[in-house]
Amino acid sequence: MKKNMGKTDRIIRITIAAIIAVLYFMNVISGTWAIVLGILALVFVLTSFISFCPLYLPFGISTRR
């Protein structure tokens, strides 16, 4: 598994995940939206930590220098 995410991409994903978490804990989102966005936030955090996005592979995208 070759890394394909740059530092800026990782920071953006973690920031979005943090915003989703704050919205959830402030009860701004709930129900189905909370579940869907929670899963998305989890995926963003996991892909940020391993610096690899599987969706980038088929398109040949790499944000890493």
Secondary structure, 3 states (H helix, E strand, C coil): CCCCCCHHHHHHHHHHHHHHHHHHHCCCCCHHHHHHHHHHHHHHHHHHHHCCCCCHHHHCCCCCC
